[in-house]
C-alpha cells in the first residue's frame, strides 16, 4: 500500500492506494463516528458493499446503506434529496460519517450530501472507478448538475481519507476504464511531461489492467493533483489548470444531455480541442498537439466532438465556472506538461477550433 | 454608525449598525464583484429594494433581482432551486456577490444559495427584521428546512459584511418585532446577566421602537454572538449555547408545520421550557426561571407550548442537530447569563417539563 498526503493544514488527509484495501477495517477506524452511511449504487453494491459494511462494523460503527441509481442522472436534486431523507430517517447526527462507495457520480453526490447534511458531516471516499481514483475523489469538489450546466450546484468538502483499491478496477467496464484514462492523460498533459512520456510507453499495459501500471498511474495522478489542491484548494488560481479540456468537455456533456458521453470521453475530445486552440494561438507546437491526440486515440477515446451549432457552443462555454467578469477563461498548453489559464483568447481562434472539432 | 468585527481570521467581517445605512454605497463597495444578485421577498422589495439596488449600482455592479415568497415556507428546495436558476439564467459567475435583503428566511435561503452556487460565491447580509439583525445574519449559518426537521440542510458560509439598518425596523409588524426580541432575551439569558437586567428595564422602550434602545440591543446581541462564533465557528462546543430554547422551539415549529408559530415565538416558549427543565434539574434558582418567563411575557411572547403528545415531543427532540452519539443534548441554565450544554439530563425531568409546558 502506498499513501499520499493532501496537505491542507488541519484538514489534511491521506490517500491510500493499493490492492484489496476496501476490507481493511483499520483504514476507516480513525475517521468514524458512531454511525456511518454508505452511499453506493445498484451496480457497485453487489460487488463491494458487503466487504465495506463488514469493515465499518468491525471498526465499531452502526451502518446504514443508501442506494442511488447508476449513472450521471443520479447527480440531481431529487436523488440528493432521497439520500438526505434516508440520513434523517435513520436519525444520523452531526457525528455521523458518510462513505461514498463507487465512481465519480456517487462521490460527488455523497460528498455534497455530507457537505450540506446538518451543515456538514464527516466524509470518506472509497472510489471504485479509475476516474474517481485519479481525479474526482481527491480535492474536495462535490456537486450536482443543473439543467443549465454541469456541477453548477455544489461545495468544497474535503474527505477525511480516500481508500483507492485498484483491485476494484477489475470489474470496471472497458469504456469506463478508458474514460478514467482521459483524466490520467490530462494530468500528464497539463502538469508533468515525464508522466506523459511514461503514459505513451505504458498505455497498452494500463488498458490491459496490469496492476503495477495502474498503481503507478493512480499514485502519480494523485500526487500531481494533491500538490495543486494543497496550493489552491478553492480554485482561485492554479487549480483551474486541472480543468484542461473541461470547458469544451462540459459543453459536450451538456449539449448531449449528460450521459451519452461519459465524462472522460467528453474531456478527451475537449482536450484535443484545447490542444488545437493552443496550437492555433501559437502557444503549443503542432507536433505536441498531435502527440496528445495520438495518445488519446490509442487509449480508445474520442478525438472529435459532436456536431453543434457555433452559437450553442458559445452559449454552453459562457456558463463555465472559470468565467471571470463575464469573460471565458481557457486552460491552454504552452507545452506538454505546462498548462496556463488564459482570459485573452481571440474569439476567432475559438470559432476556428469549434469549426474544426466535429 | 457602530461597527463590530466578527473575528474569524481571513474570513473576519464587519457588522455595521445604525440608522439609514442601506443606501450607503461605500458599505457595499469593498465587497462587490462585477455583478450582484439581490435576493428579497415581495414584502420587503417595495420598501427597500430600490435604495439597495441604487447603492449597488453606484458601487459599479450589474444588479439582478430575485424575488422569493414571504414566510418560512420559502426555506425549501423548490424556492432555492428558483434562486439558483435565476443566477444561472443571468450568467452570474463565481465572482458574483449575493445580497440578502430581508429577514431570517431570506438570509438563510440566499446565504445557502451563495454557499452552493458554483461551490460558493460572496455574500452580503442586509437584515431588515430584528430577528435577523440580532441573530440569523451573524455567524454564517445558512439552511433550508426538510420535512423531517428545520434547518437540516445547509452550510456554514460567512458573509463579507452585515449592514444592519435599524430604520428598516419601523416597517416591521408588531408580532415580528416581538419575535426578534425573543432572540435578544436569549442572548441575555444565556450569556450576559447585565444585559438581561438592562432588558428588564428597557423592554417597553424596545417595544416602542425607540431607536437608541434598538441600536443598543442589536449591538450588544451582535457582540455577544460574535464572540461565541469567533471561538467556535462550526458549533463543536460553546456555540451550541446560542441554541437556548431552540431544542424545544424547533420541535414546536416542526409540530405546527413551520409558519403558524414564528421562530421567535417558538424559541420564547422553548426558553421557558429550558428554564423550567433547568429549575427541575436543580441548576437554576426558581426565582430566576420566573424572571425569564416574566420578561418573555412582558415582551408579548408566548410562555406556553402547544399541546403535543409526549411521544411526538420525543420524536421531534431526538432529531436535534446537537444530538451526539444518539443522545439529545440540552442547553440549560446554571444562572441567568450562564448557559451550559448537558448530555446527562434525566429523561423523567424532560417528561415533567413537557407535561407542564402546554
Boltz contact constraints between the chains, C-beta under 6 A:
constraints:
  - contact:
      token1: [A, 34]
      token2: [B, 325]
      max_distance: 6.0
  - contact:
      token1: [A, 88]
      token2: [B, 148]
      max_distance: 6.0
  - contact:
      token1: [A, 93]
      token2: [B, 323]
      max_distance: 6.0
  - contact:
      token1: [A, 94]
      token2: [B, 321]
      max_distance: 6.0
  - contact:
      token1: [A, 95]
      token2: [B, 324]
      max_distance: 6.0
  - contact:
      token1: [A, 116]
      token2: [B, 153]
      max_distance: 6.0
  - contact:
      token1: [A, 116]
      token2: [B, 155]
      max_distance: 6.0
  - contact:
      token1: [A, 118]
      token2: [B, 321]
      max_distance: 6.0
  - contact:
      token1: [A, 119]
      token2: [B, 154]
      max_distance: 6.0
  - contact:
      token1: [A, 119]
      token2: [B, 155]
      max_distance: 6.0
  - contact:
      token1: [A, 119]
      token2: [B, 156]
      max_distance: 6.0
  - contact:
      token1: [A, 148]
      token2: [B, 88]
      max_distance: 6.0
  - contact:
      token1: [A, 153]
      token2: [B, 116]
      max_distance: 6.0
  - contact:
      token1: [A, 154]
      token2: [B, 119]
      max_distance: 6.0
  - contact:
      token1: [A, 155]
      token2: [B, 116]
      max_distance: 6.0
  - contact:
      token1: [A, 155]
      token2: [B, 119]
      max_distance: 6.0
  - contact:
      token1: [A, 156]
      token2: [B, 119]
      max_distance: 6.0
  - contact:
      token1: [A, 321]
      token2: [B, 94]
      max_distance: 6.0
  - contact:
      token1: [A, 321]
      token2: [B, 118]
      max_distance: 6.0
  - contact:
      token1: [A, 323]
      token2: [B, 93]
      max_distance: 6.0
  - contact:
      token1: [A, 324]
      token2: [B, 95]
      max_distance: 6.0
  - contact:
      token1: [A, 325]
      token2: [B, 34]
      max_distance: 6.0
